[in-house]
Amino acid sequence: MVQFIKQEANEKAREIAIATEEEFNIEKLSMVDGEKIKIAKEYERKETTVDTAKKIEASTGRNAMRLKVLSARAQAMETVVEEARAKLAETSADAGRYRTLMTALIVQGARKLGDARAMPGVRCGGGARGGGGGGGGDARDDGDVGRVVESAGGARVFGRRRSRELDG
């Protein structure tokens, strides 16, 4: 009888050990799965952060390149304007060439306005003055109240009633 009780006790102890082992494994799997999910979410968050940083860096690089291009364009335009000013000063020094240029500009302005009765108004500059000779770039009053502007001469073309004008 003692033997039977011992055997029953050993079987019960084994059943309890097996049940405990199963519960432990189930709990362990549950915790491991939970941690895997946490790690996956953390990885996803970090990956998103890295992608965002890469996109910001690429955008910053593109913007810097655009700024360089715009700066180069502005510098090129400045060079062209300076060259045009130099050529205009040369042209305004030669009365014949200046007269031809002004005639062409006035005709072009009248056509652009599309007004058959356009009125030209000539501004005086270095070579445009009757006997003033000298190089371009003299200060002059262009008719606007008290405003003095550096000029080699030029013209304004007005439409009817001076409602539209081109300045050249």
DABELJO-V318857 format. One record per pair of residues at least 24 apart in sequence whose ideal C-beta (glycine too) atoms are under 10 Angstrom apart, sorted by the first residue. I is the first residue (numbers start at 0). J is the second residue. Records with the same first field share a line. If there is no record, write none. Layout:
BEGIN
I->J + J
END
This chain:
BEGIN
84->135 + 136 + 149 + 151
85->135 + 151
86->151
87->124 + 125 + 126 + 135 + 136 + 150 + 151 + 152 + 153
88->124 + 125 + 126 + 134 + 135 + 136 + 151 + 152
89->126 + 134 + 135 + 151
90->126 + 135 + 151 + 152
91->124 + 125 + 126 + 127 + 128 + 133 + 134 + 135 + 136 + 137 + 150 + 151 + 152 + 153
92->125 + 126 + 132 + 133 + 134 + 135 + 151
93->126
94->126 + 127 + 128 + 129 + 132
96->126
97->124 + 125 + 126 + 127 + 135 + 151 + 152
98->126 + 127
100->152 + 153 + 154 + 167
101->127 + 152 + 153 + 154 + 167
102->154
104->153 + 154 + 156 + 165 + 167
105->154 + 155 + 156 + 165 + 167
106->156
107->156 + 165 + 167
108->154 + 155 + 156 + 157 + 158 + 164 + 165 + 166 + 167
109->156 + 157 + 158 + 165
110->156
111->156 + 158 + 163 + 165 + 167
112->156 + 157 + 158 + 159 + 162 + 163 + 164 + 165
113->158 + 163
114->156 + 157 + 158 + 159 + 160 + 162 + 163
115->158 + 159
116->157 + 158 + 159
117->156 + 157 + 158 + 159 + 163 + 164 + 165
118->155 + 156 + 157 + 158 + 159 + 161 + 164
119->154 + 155 + 156 + 157 + 165
120->153 + 154 + 155 + 156 + 157 + 161 + 164 + 166
121->152 + 153 + 154 + 155
122->148 + 150 + 151 + 152 + 153 + 154 + 155 + 166 + 167
123->150 + 151 + 152 + 153
124->148 + 149 + 150 + 151 + 152 + 153
125->150 + 151 + 152
126->151 + 152
127->151 + 152 + 153 + 154
128->152
141->166
END
